[in-house]
Amino acid sequence: MKRVLTALVAAPILIYVIGFTPPLFFTFLVALSTILALEEFFSLAEKSGVQVHRAVGHLFSLLLIGSFHQDPHNQSTGLLLLVIAMLLCLSLGLKRGEQFRQTLFSSSATLLGLIYVPTTLGLLVSVRSTAFPWGDGRWWIFFFLVVVWFGDTGAYYVGRRWGKHKLAPSISPRKTIEGSLGGLVGNTLAALLGKRIFLPSVPVFHLLVLSWVLGLVSQSGDLAESLMKRGAGVKDSSNLLPGHGGMLDRIDGILFGAPVLFSYTKFILKDL
């Protein structure tokens, strides 16, 4: 019940911000999600025995989101920010007199967090701020979220009802092959629904292919986060969202899927 109530509260806010406000409001929402998810990632890293440069990470995460908003068609500023963040982390570690091994781990974990959370979410800011000839960016964001969430829902209910064969027992004992297939069915239904509601001008073939790829990578994102939580010895990344766990638990598939959406819209469909 908590899971349903949380979704009922969050969904209208998300729909309104994405569909009926200027891009800046979506950027603010992404920035807030970034702060929460990145903090959870840093906490998982520290519980696993790896220290991070928390202040540097949060500062550069906001700069990254801002760079995607300021220039959604050119990501060179984001790349430069990642390079600067890496050099700063190395410098801070060496200045404190840390052993190179410790400096390497802390710098790597911080940089991984910056790539994993704000860079991937920043790609969604870029998509939202782009007016494509075959579909406004906001409709692509809606399509993306529906595909990922239908996949999550299909995997959850099919796995719960018919799941027998473990998908990755050493990482997430509850996930099953049947659930994974149910997720792909959910992705397919979302593609057909998205074609009708959000992107009627885009060939259904492209939407189906995109939905299947998104389904596979979002499931990989779920497993990757499960592996991180197992390493940290926790069940959820936090208790932020009743019934859902933490922000990272809620957007793990989105983080893996965002680069796919960005790449597909920017490179594969550019001449459609």
C-alpha positions as CSV (number, residue, x, y, z in Angstrom):
1,M,0.0,0.0,0.0
2,K,2.8,2.4,0.8
3,R,4.3,1.7,-2.6
4,V,1.0,2.7,-4.3
5,L,0.4,5.8,-2.2
6,T,3.9,7.1,-2.9
7,A,3.4,6.6,-6.6
8,L,0.0,8.4,-6.5
9,V,1.6,11.4,-4.9
10,A,4.7,11.5,-7.1
11,A,3.2,10.8,-10.5
12,P,1.0,13.9,-10.9
13,I,3.9,16.1,-9.8
14,L,6.2,14.4,-12.4
15,I,3.6,14.6,-15.1
16,Y,3.0,18.3,-14.5
17,V,6.7,19.3,-14.3
18,I,7.6,17.3,-17.5
19,G,4.6,18.2,-19.6
20,F,3.4,21.6,-18.5
21,T,6.3,23.7,-17.3
22,P,9.4,25.2,-18.9
23,P,12.5,23.0,-19.2
24,L,14.1,24.8,-16.2
25,F,11.6,23.2,-13.8
26,F,12.5,19.8,-15.1
27,T,16.2,20.6,-14.6
28,F,15.4,21.6,-11.0
29,L,13.6,18.3,-10.5
30,V,16.6,16.4,-12.0
31,A,19.0,18.3,-9.8
32,L,17.0,17.4,-6.6
33,S,16.9,13.8,-7.7
34,T,20.6,13.9,-8.4
35,I,21.5,15.2,-4.9
36,L,19.5,12.5,-3.2
37,A,20.6,9.6,-5.4
38,L,24.3,10.7,-5.4
39,E,24.3,10.9,-1.6
40,E,22.9,7.4,-1.4
41,F,25.6,6.2,-3.8
42,F,28.3,7.8,-1.6
43,S,26.8,6.2,1.5
44,L,26.8,2.8,-0.2
45,A,30.5,3.3,-1.1
46,E,31.4,4.3,2.4
47,K,29.6,1.3,3.9
48,S,31.6,-0.8,1.5
49,G,34.8,0.6,2.9
50,V,35.6,3.2,0.3
51,Q,35.8,6.9,1.2
52,V,34.6,9.5,-1.2
53,H,35.1,13.2,-1.8
54,R,31.5,14.1,-0.9
55,A,31.7,17.9,-1.2
56,V,33.5,17.7,-4.6
57,G,31.0,15.2,-5.8
58,H,27.9,17.2,-5.0
59,L,29.4,20.5,-6.3
60,F,30.3,19.0,-9.6
61,S,27.1,17.1,-9.9
62,L,25.1,20.3,-9.9
63,L,27.6,21.9,-12.3
64,L,27.1,18.9,-14.6
65,I,23.3,19.2,-14.5
66,G,23.6,23.0,-15.2
67,S,25.9,22.4,-18.2
68,F,23.4,20.0,-19.8
69,H,20.6,22.6,-19.3
70,Q,22.7,25.5,-20.5
71,D,23.8,23.8,-23.7
72,P,21.7,20.7,-24.4
73,H,23.2,20.2,-27.8
74,N,26.8,20.1,-26.8
75,Q,28.2,17.9,-24.0
76,S,31.8,19.1,-24.2
77,T,31.4,21.2,-21.0
78,G,30.2,18.1,-19.1
79,L,33.3,16.2,-20.2
80,L,35.6,19.0,-19.2
81,L,33.9,19.1,-15.7
82,L,34.5,15.4,-15.3
83,V,38.2,15.8,-16.1
84,I,38.5,18.7,-13.6
85,A,36.7,16.8,-10.9
86,M,39.0,13.8,-11.4
87,L,42.1,16.0,-11.1
88,L,40.7,17.8,-8.1
89,C,40.0,14.6,-6.3
90,L,43.5,13.3,-7.0
91,S,45.0,16.6,-5.8
92,L,43.0,16.6,-2.6
93,G,43.9,13.0,-1.7
94,L,47.6,13.6,-2.3
95,K,47.6,16.9,-0.4
96,R,46.2,15.1,2.7
97,G,49.1,12.7,2.5
98,E,46.9,9.6,1.7
99,Q,48.5,6.5,0.3
100,F,48.1,6.3,-3.5
101,R,45.9,3.2,-3.1
102,Q,43.5,5.1,-0.8
103,T,43.6,8.2,-3.1
104,L,42.9,6.0,-6.1
105,F,39.9,4.3,-4.6
106,S,38.3,7.5,-3.2
107,S,38.9,9.4,-6.5
108,S,37.6,6.6,-8.6
109,A,34.5,6.1,-6.5
110,T,33.7,9.9,-6.6
111,L,34.2,10.0,-10.4
112,L,32.1,6.9,-10.8
113,G,29.3,8.5,-8.8
114,L,29.5,11.6,-11.1
115,I,29.2,9.5,-14.2
116,Y,26.6,7.1,-12.8
117,V,24.1,9.7,-11.5
118,P,24.4,13.3,-12.7
119,T,25.8,12.6,-16.1
120,T,23.2,10.1,-17.0
121,L,20.4,12.2,-15.6
122,G,21.9,15.2,-17.4
123,L,21.3,13.4,-20.7
124,L,17.6,13.5,-19.9
125,V,17.8,17.2,-19.4
126,S,19.3,17.5,-22.8
127,V,16.5,15.4,-24.4
128,R,13.8,17.4,-22.5
129,S,15.2,20.7,-23.8
130,T,15.4,19.5,-27.5
131,A,12.6,20.0,-30.0
132,F,12.9,17.0,-32.4
133,P,11.1,17.2,-35.7
134,W,9.3,13.9,-35.0
135,G,8.5,14.5,-31.3
136,D,9.1,17.2,-28.7
137,G,11.6,16.3,-26.0
138,R,9.0,16.1,-23.3
139,W,7.1,13.4,-25.1
140,W,10.3,11.4,-25.4
141,I,10.8,11.7,-21.7
142,F,7.2,10.5,-21.1
143,F,7.8,7.6,-23.5
144,F,11.0,6.7,-21.7
145,L,9.6,6.7,-18.2
146,V,6.5,4.7,-19.2
147,V,8.7,2.1,-20.9
148,V,10.9,1.7,-17.8
149,W,8.1,1.7,-15.3
150,F,5.9,-0.7,-17.3
151,G,9.0,-3.0,-17.5
152,D,9.5,-2.8,-13.7
153,T,5.8,-3.5,-13.1
154,G,5.7,-6.4,-15.5
155,A,8.8,-7.9,-14.0
156,Y,7.5,-7.5,-10.5
157,Y,4.1,-9.1,-11.0
158,V,5.0,-11.8,-13.4
159,G,8.0,-12.8,-11.3
160,R,5.8,-12.8,-8.2
161,R,3.2,-15.0,-9.8
162,W,5.1,-17.3,-12.0
163,G,8.8,-16.8,-11.2
164,K,10.6,-20.1,-10.6
165,H,14.0,-19.9,-12.3
166,K,16.5,-17.5,-10.7
167,L,18.0,-14.8,-12.9
168,A,21.0,-13.9,-10.9
169,P,20.8,-15.6,-7.5
170,S,24.2,-14.4,-6.3
171,I,23.2,-10.8,-6.8
172,S,19.4,-10.6,-6.3
173,P,17.8,-13.9,-5.2
174,R,14.3,-12.7,-5.8
175,K,14.7,-11.9,-9.5
176,T,13.7,-14.6,-11.9
177,I,13.9,-15.3,-15.6
178,E,10.1,-15.3,-15.8
179,G,10.0,-11.9,-14.2
180,S,12.6,-10.6,-16.7
181,L,10.5,-11.8,-19.6
182,G,7.4,-10.2,-18.0
183,G,9.4,-7.0,-17.9
184,L,10.0,-7.2,-21.7
185,V,6.3,-7.8,-22.3
186,G,5.6,-4.6,-20.2
187,N,8.2,-2.7,-22.3
188,T,6.4,-3.9,-25.5
189,L,3.0,-2.7,-24.2
190,A,4.5,0.6,-23.2
191,A,6.0,1.1,-26.7
192,L,2.6,0.5,-28.4
193,L,0.9,2.8,-25.9
194,G,3.6,5.4,-26.3
195,K,3.2,5.3,-30.1
196,R,-0.5,6.1,-29.8
197,I,-0.3,8.7,-27.1
198,F,3.1,10.4,-27.2
199,L,4.9,9.8,-30.5
200,P,2.4,9.0,-33.3
201,S,4.8,10.2,-36.0
202,V,7.6,7.8,-35.1
203,P,7.6,4.3,-36.8
204,V,6.5,1.6,-34.4
205,F,9.5,-0.5,-35.4
206,H,11.9,2.1,-33.9
207,L,9.8,2.4,-30.7
208,L,9.7,-1.3,-30.2
209,V,13.4,-1.7,-30.7
210,L,14.1,1.2,-28.4
211,S,11.7,-0.2,-25.8
212,W,13.4,-3.7,-25.8
213,V,16.9,-2.2,-25.5
214,L,15.7,0.1,-22.7
215,G,14.1,-2.9,-21.0
216,L,17.3,-4.9,-21.1
217,V,19.6,-2.1,-19.9
218,S,17.1,-1.0,-17.2
219,Q,17.1,-4.6,-15.8
220,S,20.9,-4.5,-15.9
221,G,20.8,-1.2,-13.9
222,D,18.5,-2.9,-11.3
223,L,21.0,-5.7,-10.9
224,A,24.0,-3.4,-10.7
225,E,22.4,-1.4,-7.9
226,S,21.5,-4.7,-6.2
227,L,25.1,-5.7,-6.3
228,M,26.2,-2.4,-4.8
229,K,23.7,-2.8,-1.9
230,R,24.8,-6.4,-1.4
231,G,28.4,-5.1,-1.1
232,A,27.3,-2.5,1.4
233,G,25.3,-5.0,3.4
234,V,22.0,-3.1,3.1
235,K,18.5,-3.9,1.7
236,D,17.6,-0.4,0.3
237,S,19.8,2.6,-0.6
238,S,17.8,4.6,2.0
239,N,14.3,4.9,3.5
240,L,13.4,8.1,1.6
241,L,10.4,6.8,-0.4
242,P,7.9,4.7,1.6
243,G,7.4,1.3,-0.1
244,H,10.2,2.1,-2.7
245,G,13.3,2.4,-0.6
246,G,15.7,5.2,-1.7
247,M,15.9,7.5,-4.7
248,L,18.6,5.2,-6.1
249,D,16.3,2.2,-5.8
250,R,13.6,4.1,-7.7
251,I,15.8,5.3,-10.6
252,D,18.4,2.6,-11.0
253,G,16.9,1.5,-14.3
254,I,16.5,5.1,-15.5
255,L,20.2,5.7,-14.9
256,F,21.2,2.9,-17.2
257,G,18.5,3.7,-19.8
258,A,19.1,7.4,-20.1
259,P,22.2,7.1,-22.3
260,V,20.3,4.7,-24.6
261,L,17.5,7.2,-25.0
262,F,19.9,10.0,-25.7
263,S,21.9,8.0,-28.2
264,Y,18.9,6.7,-30.0
265,T,17.3,10.1,-30.4
266,K,20.5,11.9,-31.2
267,F,22.2,9.5,-33.6
268,I,19.9,6.8,-34.9
269,L,16.7,8.8,-35.4
270,K,18.3,12.1,-36.4
271,D,17.5,11.5,-40.1
272,L,14.1,10.0,-39.6
